[in-house]
């Protein structure tokens, strides 16, 4: 990927931007982060600015490895 200009801040675009050109799509996808709605526990694989299940309208929080998986 071209490294000129402003880089994406999150999501799939950021993963692709930062990926090694020799990495396979499977390796790139394996690096995606998990996010969870603190209100209802809905999970997403990419950063979202609102929950798709309940009416929580703040950015979802990253799920930390070894952290609590419930809401």
Beta strands, then each sheet from edge to edge (+ up, - down):
strand 1: 35-36
strand 2: 43-44
strand 3: 61-62
sheet 1: 2+ 1- 3+
end
